[in-house]
């Protein structure tokens, strides 16, 4: 099926030899007609031959409900894979789509070590291979979500000569702060589920995989069947590595790209409703990339709907059309920043901006008062304190109903004066929205209903990096542990991840503080941080105290956007 002038030609298991002799396997989808075309590449661990619907059935069903035409109007859905572009929507318009099984996965042998320097070197070599094939015009673009977004940031920093543009969609950058240790707290639950369900199931030689190639009926993990002992010896202990590296050390440094080295055009697409994994990275990637031509698009909606919906596919193709095909389609005149402006009383709207954070932002302190758990515009003159059980339901502070419509957009910082009955404490902060009827308003998140914004901090990681902190946002060093003296008060700054929200008159902002992951009272959510060694009940199950007023001011620093 074709929706453009070119017809699809499929070449499976194409060999790409690496500089150490390992041969990776790729599926190449390209026009059957003669010519030289630009390449859209993805290289990862999820199996190039595992169909989206087979690997992620619940997400597939949800996507079809949102976008029932996914497998119509130009696509049969036959070649859809999780979190990467649909060849049937790209090839007819004169693009080549290449999907590569990363080393140690699918039909590519070797040692499985996700997102490692070796894997990024392989990606570099795959890009250079694609850029020099006789059917290639010499320009390679990268596009994909999550895993396929992070590796774009990483390989772009290596500057492969044939890389011409990247489009990282909802993917982290900072391996420590964005992905594995929000606020210094080990995020183990996602990794614990992701590693066996999405990675090990695709390990090369895994005879027990549930994935089958729909075209051949064969398992997607290639090669001879390997024993569990050999499989274990052919891979890194990824979950264990995270536990063994509690601070931002050299292990993370070699997995976190130097964004300043990225010099190709960038379209960074982030999700305001992203979990504690992706949201921060798209903003950081956009701000840090050394590219002279870069764009930031912040959307809302589910993790996969924004990537596959027609308007977003059209955005991707227009971006790549300009930089890979030299099309004069006006992309170079697009404003640098597009944001979804969220509201609790209706749908979000798209707005074009010249920069992020917005230059007209008025950073405003909203003070906490422990005496009545309120949030107001003035620092309470009288000190007060409030206690809560760390592993209980926490404590909530609330503004009065806003008297006029108020917009928040950008970076948020929470300054707290805290103490603990133990030698450490974890702060889980949730910014929530309540309507005039007293009911909470929730928002569509990347994976589940969510609050307006979240932030995290382990108090023993309160040390800031002064070189990277700014007046309106904080950056923690995470290079040493500074334990607490029980009962002693400390000033800590919590990084709340960026957000966008318009509060109509009558709505309230509520800050909830807990010593565990936030869950809606009537809808249990996903606990992401509960590793028994990282969060012992003895040290993190004490009583926490928040002090406010006078010299012990606790406040939210909010990015208020004045009315135009």
C-alpha positions as CSV (number, residue, x, y, z in Angstrom):
1,X,0.0,0.0,0.0
2,X,1.4,3.4,-1.0
3,X,0.3,6.9,-0.1
4,X,3.1,8.5,-2.2
5,X,5.0,8.1,-5.5
6,X,7.2,5.3,-4.2
7,X,6.5,1.6,-3.5
8,X,7.9,-0.3,-0.6
9,X,10.7,-2.8,-0.9
10,X,11.7,-4.9,2.2
11,X,15.1,-6.4,2.8
12,X,15.4,-8.4,6.1
13,X,18.4,-9.3,8.2
14,X,20.8,-7.1,6.2
15,X,24.4,-7.5,7.7
16,X,26.3,-4.5,9.1
17,X,29.8,-5.4,10.3
18,X,31.2,-3.5,13.2
19,X,34.9,-2.6,13.7
20,X,35.4,-5.6,16.1
21,X,34.0,-8.1,13.6
22,X,30.5,-8.5,15.2
23,X,27.8,-8.4,12.5
24,X,24.5,-6.7,13.4
25,X,21.3,-7.4,11.5
26,X,19.0,-4.7,10.1
27,X,15.7,-4.5,8.3
28,X,15.9,-2.1,5.4
29,X,12.6,-0.6,4.0
30,X,13.3,1.4,0.9
31,X,11.7,2.5,-2.3
32,X,11.7,-0.1,-5.0
33,X,12.4,2.5,-7.6
34,X,15.9,3.6,-8.5
35,X,17.3,6.6,-6.8
36,X,19.2,7.8,-3.8
37,X,17.1,8.6,-0.7
38,X,17.6,9.8,2.9
39,X,17.5,7.4,5.7
40,X,15.5,7.4,9.0
41,X,17.2,5.0,11.4
42,X,16.5,3.4,14.7
43,X,18.9,1.1,16.6
44,X,17.7,-0.6,19.8
45,X,17.0,-3.6,22.0
46,X,13.3,-4.2,21.4
47,X,13.5,-6.5,18.4
48,X,13.2,-5.4,14.8
49,X,11.0,-8.4,14.0
50,X,8.7,-8.2,17.0
51,X,5.4,-6.6,16.0
52,X,4.1,-3.7,18.2
53,X,0.8,-5.7,18.8
54,X,2.6,-8.8,19.9
55,X,5.2,-7.1,22.1
56,X,2.9,-4.5,23.7
57,X,-0.7,-5.7,23.3
58,X,-2.4,-3.4,25.9
59,X,-0.7,-0.3,24.4
60,X,-1.6,-1.4,20.9
61,X,-5.3,-1.8,21.8
62,X,-5.3,1.6,23.5
63,X,-3.6,3.2,20.5
64,X,-6.2,1.7,18.1
65,X,-9.0,3.2,20.3
66,X,-7.4,6.6,20.1
67,X,-6.4,6.3,16.4
68,X,-8.6,3.7,14.7
69,X,-7.1,4.6,11.3
70,X,-3.6,3.6,12.4
71,X,-3.7,0.6,10.0
72,X,-5.6,2.3,7.2
73,X,-5.1,5.3,4.9
74,X,-1.6,4.4,3.8
75,X,-0.5,1.7,6.2
76,X,-1.5,-1.9,6.8
77,X,0.3,-1.8,10.2
78,X,2.3,-4.8,9.1
79,X,5.7,-3.3,9.9
80,X,4.8,-1.3,13.0
81,X,7.3,-1.7,15.8
82,X,7.2,-0.3,19.3
83,X,8.3,3.4,19.5
84,X,9.7,3.7,16.0
85,X,8.4,5.1,12.7
86,X,6.0,3.1,10.4
87,X,7.9,2.3,7.2
88,X,4.6,2.3,5.2
89,X,4.1,6.0,6.1
90,X,7.6,7.0,5.3
91,X,8.9,5.0,2.3
92,X,6.2,6.1,-0.2
93,X,7.3,9.7,0.4
94,X,10.9,9.0,-0.6
95,X,12.5,7.9,2.7
96,X,14.4,4.8,3.6
97,X,13.6,3.3,7.0
98,X,16.2,1.1,8.8
99,X,15.7,-0.7,12.0
100,X,18.7,-2.4,13.6
101,X,18.9,-5.0,16.3
102,X,21.4,-3.7,18.8
103,X,24.3,-5.9,19.8
104,X,23.2,-8.9,21.8
105,X,19.5,-8.6,20.8
106,X,17.2,-9.9,18.1
107,X,19.4,-11.4,15.4
108,X,22.5,-9.5,16.4
109,X,25.0,-11.5,18.4
110,X,27.3,-10.1,21.1
111,X,27.4,-8.9,24.6
112,X,24.1,-7.1,25.6
113,X,24.9,-3.9,27.5
114,X,22.1,-1.4,27.0
115,X,23.0,2.2,26.2
116,X,26.6,1.5,26.9
117,X,29.5,3.3,25.1
118,X,29.9,0.2,22.9
119,X,26.3,0.2,21.9
120,X,26.6,3.9,20.9
121,X,29.7,3.2,18.9
122,X,27.8,0.5,17.1
123,X,25.1,3.1,16.3
124,X,27.7,5.4,15.0
125,X,29.0,2.7,12.6
126,X,25.5,1.8,11.5
127,X,24.8,5.5,10.6
128,X,28.0,5.6,8.6
129,X,27.2,2.4,6.8
130,X,23.7,3.7,5.9
131,X,25.1,7.0,4.7
132,X,27.5,5.3,2.2
133,X,25.2,2.8,0.6
134,X,24.4,3.2,-3.1
135,X,20.7,3.8,-2.4
136,X,21.4,6.5,0.2
137,X,21.7,10.2,-0.5
138,X,24.3,10.4,2.3
139,X,22.0,11.9,4.9
140,X,20.8,10.0,7.9
141,X,18.1,11.1,10.4
142,X,17.2,9.4,13.6
143,X,13.7,9.2,15.1
144,X,12.0,7.3,17.9
145,X,10.6,7.3,21.4
146,X,12.2,6.6,24.8
147,X,15.1,4.2,24.3
148,X,15.3,5.3,20.7
149,X,15.3,8.9,21.9
150,X,18.1,8.6,24.5
151,X,20.4,6.8,22.1
152,X,19.9,9.7,19.6
153,X,21.2,12.2,22.1
154,X,24.2,9.8,22.8
155,X,25.2,9.0,19.2
156,X,24.7,12.6,18.0
157,X,27.3,13.7,20.6
158,X,29.8,11.4,18.8
159,X,29.2,13.4,15.6
160,X,29.0,10.7,12.9
161,X,29.7,12.5,9.6
162,X,26.6,11.2,7.8
163,X,24.2,12.1,10.6
164,X,22.0,15.1,9.4
165,X,19.2,15.5,11.9
166,X,17.6,13.9,15.0
167,X,14.1,13.8,16.4
168,X,14.2,12.4,20.0
169,X,10.7,11.9,21.2
170,X,10.0,11.6,24.9
171,X,13.4,10.4,25.9
172,X,15.8,11.1,28.8
173,X,19.3,12.6,28.6
174,X,20.9,12.6,32.0
175,X,21.4,8.9,32.8
176,X,21.3,9.6,36.6
177,X,18.9,12.5,37.2
178,X,16.4,11.8,34.4
179,X,16.3,8.0,34.4
180,X,17.7,6.0,37.3
181,X,17.8,8.3,40.4
182,X,15.2,11.0,40.5
183,X,16.4,13.4,43.2
184,X,19.0,10.7,44.2
185,X,16.3,8.1,44.9
186,X,16.8,4.8,43.0
187,X,14.0,4.3,40.5
188,X,14.0,0.5,40.6
189,X,10.5,-0.6,39.8
190,X,10.5,0.4,36.1
191,X,13.9,-1.1,35.6
192,X,12.9,-4.3,37.4
193,X,9.9,-4.8,35.0
194,X,11.6,-3.4,31.9
195,X,14.7,-5.6,32.0
196,X,13.0,-9.0,31.7
197,X,9.9,-7.9,29.8
198,X,11.4,-5.7,27.2
199,X,15.1,-6.5,27.0
200,X,15.8,-10.1,28.1
201,X,12.9,-11.4,26.0
202,X,14.8,-10.0,23.0
203,X,18.2,-11.3,23.9
204,X,20.0,-13.0,21.0
205,X,19.7,-16.8,21.3
206,X,16.8,-16.7,23.8
207,X,14.9,-19.8,22.9
208,X,12.1,-19.0,25.4
209,X,11.1,-15.7,23.9
210,X,7.4,-15.3,23.3
211,X,8.1,-13.2,20.2
212,X,7.7,-14.6,16.7
213,X,8.2,-13.1,13.4
214,X,4.8,-12.8,11.8
215,X,6.1,-13.4,8.4
216,X,8.2,-16.5,9.0
217,X,6.8,-17.8,12.3
218,X,10.4,-18.1,13.7
219,X,11.5,-16.7,16.9
220,X,12.8,-13.1,16.6
221,X,15.9,-13.8,18.7
222,X,18.0,-15.4,16.0
223,X,21.0,-17.7,16.1
224,X,21.3,-21.1,18.0
225,X,19.3,-21.5,21.2
226,X,21.6,-20.7,24.1
227,X,21.4,-22.0,27.7
228,X,20.4,-19.6,30.5
229,X,24.0,-19.7,31.8
230,X,25.4,-18.6,28.5
231,X,22.7,-16.0,28.1
232,X,23.5,-14.6,31.6
233,X,27.2,-14.5,30.7
234,X,26.5,-12.6,27.5
235,X,24.8,-9.7,29.2
236,X,25.5,-7.0,31.7
237,X,23.7,-7.0,35.1
238,X,21.9,-3.8,34.4
239,X,19.6,-3.7,37.5
240,X,22.5,-4.6,39.7
241,X,24.7,-1.9,38.1
242,X,22.2,0.8,39.2
243,X,22.3,-0.5,42.8
244,X,26.1,-0.6,42.8
245,X,26.3,3.1,41.6
246,X,24.2,5.2,44.1
247,X,26.0,8.4,43.2
248,X,26.5,10.2,39.9
249,X,29.9,8.6,39.2
250,X,32.0,7.7,36.1
251,X,29.6,4.9,35.2
252,X,26.8,7.4,34.6
253,X,29.2,10.0,33.1
254,X,30.2,7.7,30.2
255,X,26.5,7.1,29.6
256,X,25.4,10.7,29.7
257,X,26.1,12.6,26.4
258,X,27.9,15.9,26.2
259,X,25.1,17.8,24.7
260,X,27.3,20.7,23.7
261,X,28.9,18.4,21.1
262,X,25.6,17.9,19.2
263,X,25.7,20.0,16.1
264,X,23.0,18.6,13.8
265,X,19.4,20.0,13.7
266,X,17.3,18.8,16.6
267,X,13.5,18.5,17.0
268,X,13.0,17.6,20.7
269,X,9.5,16.5,21.6
270,X,8.6,16.2,25.2
271,X,5.4,15.3,27.2
272,X,4.2,17.4,30.1
273,X,2.6,14.2,31.5
274,X,5.8,12.2,31.3
275,X,6.7,9.9,34.2
276,X,9.8,10.2,36.3
277,X,11.9,9.1,33.3
278,X,11.5,11.3,30.1
279,X,10.0,14.8,30.7
280,X,13.1,16.4,32.0
281,X,15.4,15.0,29.3
282,X,13.6,16.6,26.3
283,X,13.9,20.1,27.9
284,X,17.5,19.5,29.0
285,X,18.4,18.1,25.5
286,X,16.9,21.2,23.8
287,X,18.6,23.7,26.1
288,X,22.0,21.9,26.1
289,X,22.4,20.9,22.5
290,X,25.1,22.8,20.7
291,X,23.0,22.9,17.5
292,X,22.4,26.2,15.9
293,X,19.1,24.9,14.5
294,X,16.9,23.3,17.2
295,X,13.3,23.2,18.2
296,X,11.3,22.1,21.3
297,X,7.8,20.8,21.1
298,X,6.0,20.1,24.4
299,X,2.8,18.1,24.0
300,X,0.4,16.2,26.2
301,X,-1.4,12.9,25.7
302,X,-0.3,9.3,26.0
303,X,3.3,8.1,25.4
304,X,2.6,6.6,22.0
305,X,-0.4,8.5,20.6
306,X,1.5,11.8,20.1
307,X,4.1,9.9,18.1
308,X,1.8,8.1,15.7
309,X,-1.1,10.6,15.3
310,X,-1.2,12.1,11.7
311,X,-0.4,15.7,12.8
312,X,2.8,14.6,14.6
313,X,3.9,12.3,11.8
314,X,3.4,15.2,9.5
315,X,5.6,17.3,11.8
316,X,8.4,14.7,11.8
317,X,8.3,14.3,8.0
318,X,8.3,18.0,7.4
319,X,11.4,18.4,9.7
320,X,13.2,15.6,8.0
321,X,12.0,16.7,4.5
322,X,13.8,20.0,5.1
323,X,17.1,18.7,6.5
324,X,17.4,15.4,4.7
325,X,15.9,16.2,1.3
326,X,16.6,20.0,1.2
327,X,12.9,20.7,0.7
328,X,11.9,24.3,0.9
329,X,8.9,23.6,3.1
330,X,9.3,26.5,5.5
331,X,10.5,24.4,8.4
332,X,13.5,26.7,8.9
333,X,11.0,29.6,9.6
334,X,9.2,27.7,12.4
335,X,9.3,29.3,15.8
336,X,11.8,27.5,18.1
337,X,9.3,26.4,20.7
338,X,5.8,25.0,20.6
339,X,4.0,24.3,23.9
340,X,0.7,22.6,24.8
341,X,-0.9,25.0,27.3
342,X,-2.9,22.7,29.7
343,X,-6.1,23.6,31.5
344,X,-8.2,21.8,34.1
345,X,-11.5,23.1,32.6
346,X,-11.0,22.1,28.9
347,X,-8.6,20.9,26.2
348,X,-5.1,22.2,26.0
349,X,-4.1,24.6,23.2
350,X,-0.9,24.9,21.2
351,X,1.1,28.1,21.5
352,X,4.2,29.3,19.6
353,X,7.1,30.8,21.6
354,X,10.6,32.2,20.8
355,X,12.4,30.6,23.7
356,X,12.2,28.3,26.8
357,X,11.9,29.1,29.5
358,X,9.7,32.0,28.4
359,X,11.5,35.3,28.6
360,X,8.5,37.1,30.1
361,X,8.3,34.7,33.0
362,X,7.8,36.3,36.4
363,X,9.3,34.0,39.0
364,X,7.1,34.4,42.1
365,X,7.4,32.9,45.6
366,X,4.4,31.3,47.1
367,X,5.0,30.7,50.8
368,X,4.0,27.7,52.8
369,X,2.5,28.2,56.3
370,X,2.6,25.2,58.5
371,X,0.2,26.8,61.0
372,X,-2.8,26.3,58.7
373,X,-1.2,24.4,55.8
374,X,-1.9,27.2,53.4
375,X,0.1,28.7,50.5
376,X,0.1,32.5,50.2
377,X,1.9,35.4,48.7
378,X,3.6,36.6,52.0
379,X,6.1,34.9,54.2
380,X,4.4,34.1,57.5
381,X,6.1,36.2,60.2
382,X,5.5,33.5,62.9
383,X,7.4,30.3,62.6
384,X,5.4,27.1,62.6
385,X,6.0,23.4,61.9
386,X,4.0,20.4,60.9
387,X,4.9,16.7,61.1
388,X,3.9,13.7,59.0
389,X,4.7,10.0,58.9
390,X,7.1,9.5,56.1
391,X,5.4,6.4,54.7
392,X,1.9,7.7,55.4
393,X,-0.4,9.9,53.4
394,X,1.9,13.0,54.0
395,X,0.8,16.6,54.3
396,X,-0.8,18.9,51.9
397,X,-0.6,22.7,51.5
398,X,-3.1,24.7,49.5
399,X,-3.5,28.1,48.0
400,X,-6.8,30.0,48.3
401,X,-8.9,29.8,45.1
402,X,-7.2,32.0,42.5
403,X,-9.1,35.2,42.0
404,X,-8.1,35.5,38.4
405,X,-6.8,33.2,35.7
406,X,-3.1,32.4,36.4
407,X,-0.7,30.6,34.1
408,X,2.3,28.6,35.2
409,X,4.8,27.4,32.6
410,X,8.4,26.4,33.0
411,X,10.8,25.4,35.8
412,X,9.6,25.1,39.4
413,X,11.7,25.0,42.6
414,X,10.5,24.0,46.1
415,X,12.5,25.4,49.0
416,X,11.8,23.5,52.2
417,X,13.1,23.7,55.8
418,X,12.9,20.1,57.0
419,X,14.0,17.8,59.7
420,X,13.7,14.1,60.3
421,X,13.6,11.7,63.2
422,X,16.2,9.6,61.4
423,X,19.4,10.3,59.5
424,X,17.8,10.7,56.1
425,X,14.5,11.4,54.4
426,X,13.0,11.2,50.9
427,X,10.8,14.0,49.7
428,X,8.2,13.2,47.1
429,X,6.4,16.4,46.0
430,X,3.3,16.5,43.9
431,X,1.6,19.6,42.6
432,X,-2.1,19.0,42.2
433,X,-5.1,21.0,40.9
434,X,-8.5,21.2,42.6
435,X,-11.6,22.8,41.1
436,X,-14.2,25.1,42.7
437,X,-16.3,22.0,43.7
438,X,-13.4,20.7,45.8
439,X,-12.7,17.8,43.5
440,X,-9.2,17.1,42.2
441,X,-8.6,17.4,38.4
442,X,-6.2,14.8,36.9
443,X,-4.5,14.9,33.6
444,X,-3.7,12.4,30.8
445,X,-0.2,11.3,31.4
446,X,2.2,9.4,29.1
447,X,1.2,6.1,30.8
448,X,-1.5,6.9,33.4
449,X,-3.6,9.7,34.9
450,X,-1.2,12.1,36.6
451,X,-1.0,15.3,38.6
452,X,0.2,18.7,37.3
453,X,3.9,18.1,38.2
454,X,6.2,16.0,40.4
455,X,9.6,16.5,42.1
456,X,11.9,14.3,44.2
457,X,14.8,14.7,46.6
458,X,16.7,12.6,49.0
459,X,17.8,15.0,51.8
460,X,21.3,13.6,52.0
461,X,21.7,14.6,48.4
462,X,20.8,18.2,49.0
463,X,24.2,19.5,47.9
464,X,23.9,21.8,44.9
465,X,26.2,22.2,41.9
466,X,26.7,26.0,41.9
467,X,28.1,26.0,38.3
468,X,24.9,24.5,36.9
469,X,22.2,25.9,39.2
470,X,20.3,29.0,38.1
471,X,18.3,31.6,40.1
472,X,15.1,30.0,38.9
473,X,16.1,26.3,39.1
474,X,18.4,24.1,41.0
475,X,20.9,21.4,39.9
476,X,22.0,18.9,42.5
477,X,25.5,17.5,42.5
478,X,24.7,13.9,43.6
479,X,28.4,13.3,44.2
480,X,28.4,12.8,48.0
481,X,26.0,11.7,50.8
482,X,25.4,14.2,53.6
483,X,23.5,12.4,56.3
484,X,21.1,14.3,58.6
485,X,21.4,14.8,62.4
486,X,18.0,13.7,63.7
487,X,15.9,16.7,64.7
488,X,18.2,19.3,63.1
489,X,16.6,21.6,60.5
490,X,18.0,21.8,57.0
491,X,17.3,24.0,54.0
492,X,16.7,21.8,51.0
493,X,15.8,22.7,47.4
494,X,13.6,20.3,45.5
495,X,13.6,20.3,41.7
496,X,10.1,20.1,40.4
497,X,10.1,19.0,36.8
498,X,8.9,21.5,34.3
499,X,5.2,22.0,33.8
500,X,2.4,23.9,32.1
501,X,-1.0,24.8,33.7
502,X,-3.5,27.5,33.5
503,X,-5.5,27.9,36.7
504,X,-8.9,29.5,36.0
505,X,-10.4,31.7,38.7
506,X,-11.8,29.5,41.5
507,X,-9.2,26.7,41.1
508,X,-6.6,25.9,43.7
509,X,-3.0,24.7,43.7
510,X,-2.2,22.0,46.2
511,X,1.3,20.8,47.2
512,X,1.4,17.3,48.7
513,X,4.6,16.1,50.4
514,X,5.2,12.4,51.3
515,X,8.0,10.1,52.0
516,X,7.0,7.7,49.3
517,X,5.6,7.8,45.7
518,X,2.4,9.8,45.3
519,X,-0.7,7.8,44.5
520,X,-4.3,9.1,44.1
521,X,-6.4,8.2,47.1
522,X,-8.8,6.1,45.1
523,X,-6.6,5.0,42.2
524,X,-3.4,3.2,43.2
525,X,-0.5,4.2,40.9
526,X,2.8,2.8,40.1
527,X,5.4,2.8,42.9
528,X,8.6,3.6,41.2
529,X,11.0,3.9,44.1
530,X,10.9,1.1,46.7
531,X,14.2,-0.8,46.5
532,X,14.6,-2.4,50.0
533,X,18.4,-1.7,50.1
534,X,18.0,1.9,48.8
535,X,15.0,2.8,51.0
536,X,15.3,0.9,54.3
537,X,12.3,1.3,56.6
538,X,14.5,2.1,59.5
539,X,16.0,5.2,57.8
540,X,13.3,6.3,55.5
541,X,10.2,5.4,57.6
542,X,10.6,8.0,60.3
543,X,8.7,11.2,61.1
544,X,9.4,14.2,58.9
545,X,8.8,17.8,59.9
546,X,8.4,20.9,57.7
547,X,9.1,24.3,59.3
548,X,7.8,27.6,57.8
549,X,7.8,31.3,58.6
550,X,10.3,34.0,59.5
551,X,13.9,33.0,58.9
552,X,12.7,29.4,58.1
553,X,10.8,30.4,54.9
554,X,9.5,27.4,52.9
555,X,8.1,28.3,49.5
556,X,7.3,27.3,45.9
557,X,9.1,29.4,43.3
558,X,6.6,29.3,40.4
559,X,7.1,30.5,36.8
560,X,4.1,32.8,36.4
561,X,3.3,33.9,32.9
562,X,1.7,37.4,32.7
563,X,-1.3,37.9,30.5
564,X,-0.5,39.1,27.0
